[in-house]
C-alpha cells in the first residue's frame, strides 16, 4: 500500500512540475497589426557612445514580428545583451527605471534563455532568443530576425509598443536605452 501511495504521489508531482513548466511557454502571436511599425532609438547620452535602434513591424501574415537591430560604437570582442523591458524610459533618461525584462508568462531569467527553445525564454530577451551583439573593432552590429512571441497589438500580454529596449554591458550594467514609438523605417 505504501509503494502504491509513493507511486501515485510521484506521478502527481511530475504532472504538476510539467504543467508549471508549460505555463511559462510563450505562444506564437498570430494577429499582429501589419500596418504599424514600431521603433526604439537609443538615447543620446553623455556617459556612453553606444547608439542604435531597433525597428520592428509585422510580416504580411501578421505572425510574429520582424526585428532589425542596429547598434554601433560597441566595444569589440564582447557579448552585449539587448532586451525589451517592462516599463518605458522616464523623462530623466534612467535606464534603471525601466523595470525587469518583458516577461508576461512568468519565466524569469533563471536559468538563462536557451536559444534552441525561444518559446521558453522571457518574451523580452531578444539577445537570448536570437543573438547577443558581438562585433569586431569599429564594426556595427546589424541583425534581422523574426520573433514569433512579440505582439504589436495593444492589450495583449506580449505587447511591447509602450515599453523600452535596454542594452546591457557584458557584466549586466545598463548602458543605454530608448522607448518604442510608432513609426520608423524598417529597412
C-alpha positions in Angstrom: 0.0 0.0 0.0 2.8 2.4 0.9 4.5 1.7 -2.5 1.3 2.5 -4.3 0.9 5.8 -2.4 4.5 6.7 -3.2 4.0 5.9 -6.9 0.8 8.0 -7.0 2.5 10.9 -5.3 5.4 10.7 -7.8 3.0 10.8 -10.8 1.1 13.7 -9.3 4.3 15.7 -8.6 5.6 15.0 -12.1 2.3 16.2 -13.6 2.4 19.4 -11.5 6.0 20.1 -12.5 5.3 19.6 -16.2 2.2 21.8 -16.0 4.1 24.5 -14.3 6.9 24.3 -16.9 4.4 24.5 -19.7 2.7 27.6 -18.2 5.9 29.6 -18.9 5.9 28.8 -22.6 5.1 31.9 -24.8 2.5 31.3 -27.5 3.2 32.2 -31.1 1.4 35.5 -31.9 -0.8 35.3 -35.0 -2.8 38.6 -35.0 -0.2 41.4 -35.2 -1.0 44.7 -36.9 0.7 44.7 -40.3 0.3 48.5 -40.7 2.0 49.8 -37.6 5.8 49.8 -37.4 7.4 50.5 -34.0 11.0 51.7 -33.4 13.1 52.4 -30.4 16.1 54.7 -30.7 18.8 54.6 -28.1 19.2 57.9 -26.2 21.9 60.4 -26.9 23.7 60.1 -23.5 26.9 61.8 -22.3 28.1 58.8 -20.4 28.2 56.3 -23.3 29.0 56.4 -27.0 26.8 53.3 -27.7 23.9 54.2 -30.1 21.4 52.3 -32.2 17.9 51.5 -33.0 15.5 48.5 -33.0 13.0 48.7 -35.8 10.0 46.4 -36.0 7.0 45.5 -38.0 4.7 42.6 -38.6 5.1 40.5 -41.7 2.2 40.4 -44.2 0.8 37.3 -42.4 0.7 39.0 -39.0 2.5 36.1 -37.5 5.3 37.3 -35.2 7.3 40.5 -35.6 10.2 41.2 -37.9 13.0 42.9 -35.9 16.0 44.8 -37.2 18.7 45.6 -34.6 21.5 48.1 -35.4 24.0 49.1 -32.7 27.2 51.0 -33.2 30.2 52.0 -31.1 30.1 48.8 -29.1 33.5 47.7 -27.7 34.8 44.8 -29.7 35.0 41.1 -28.8 32.4 41.2 -26.0 28.8 39.9 -25.8 26.3 42.7 -25.3 22.7 41.9 -24.4 19.6 43.8 -25.5 16.2 43.3 -24.1 12.7 44.7 -24.1 11.9 45.9 -20.6 8.5 46.2 -18.9 8.5 50.0 -18.4 9.3 52.9 -20.7 12.3 55.1 -20.1 11.2 58.1 -17.9 11.9 61.7 -18.8 15.1 61.7 -16.8 16.6 59.0 -19.1 17.3 56.5 -16.4 17.7 53.0 -17.9 17.5 51.6 -14.4 13.9 52.8 -14.1 12.7 50.5 -16.9 12.0 47.6 -14.6 12.6 43.9 -15.5 12.6 42.2 -18.9 9.2 41.9 -20.5 8.0 38.6 -19.1 4.2 38.2 -19.3 4.4 34.4 -18.7 6.5 34.5 -15.6 9.5 32.6 -16.9 12.2 34.8 -15.2 15.8 34.9 -16.3 16.9 31.8 -14.4 18.1 29.5 -15.9 19.4 31.5 -18.8 17.5 31.5 -22.0 18.1 28.6 -24.4 18.5 29.9 -27.9 17.3 26.5 -29.2 14.0 26.8 -27.5 12.9 30.5 -27.8 9.3 29.9 -26.7 10.7 29.0 -23.2 12.5 32.4 -22.8 11.3 35.7 -21.5 9.5 37.4 -24.3 11.7 40.5 -23.9 15.0 38.6 -24.0 15.8 39.3 -27.7 19.5 38.7 -27.5 19.0 35.4 -25.6 16.5 34.2 -28.2 18.3 35.3 -31.3 21.9 36.6 -30.9 23.9 38.7 -28.5 25.7 41.7 -30.0 29.3 40.8 -30.8 31.5 42.9 -33.1 35.0 43.3 -34.5 36.7 46.6 -33.7 35.0 49.5 -35.4 32.1 47.5 -36.9 28.4 48.0 -36.2 26.2 45.2 -35.0 23.4 44.6 -37.5 21.0 41.7 -37.4 17.5 40.8 -38.6 15.2 38.1 -37.3 11.6 37.3 -36.8 10.4 36.9 -33.2 7.2 34.9 -33.1 6.4 35.7 -29.5 6.1 39.6 -29.6 2.9 41.5 -30.2 2.4 45.0 -31.6 -1.3 44.8 -30.6 -2.2 46.9 -27.5 -3.8 45.0 -24.7 -2.1 41.6 -25.4 0.3 40.1 -22.9 3.4 40.3 -25.2 2.7 43.9 -26.4 5.9 46.0 -26.5 4.8 49.3 -28.0 4.6 51.1 -24.7 7.9 49.7 -23.4 11.6 50.2 -23.8 14.7 48.5 -25.1 17.8 48.3 -22.9 21.4 47.5 -24.0 23.4 45.7 -21.3 27.2 45.5 -21.0 28.8 42.1 -20.6 28.6 42.5 -16.8 24.8 43.3 -16.9 25.2 47.1 -16.5 22.5 49.0 -18.3 24.4 51.3 -20.7 21.7 52.8 -23.0 18.0 52.6 -23.6 15.1 54.0 -25.6 11.4 53.8 -25.9 9.4 52.2 -28.6 7.3 54.6 -30.6 5.0 54.3 -33.6 6.8 54.8 -36.9 10.3 54.5 -38.0 11.9 52.8 -41.1 12.2 49.1 -41.4 15.0 48.6 -44.0 
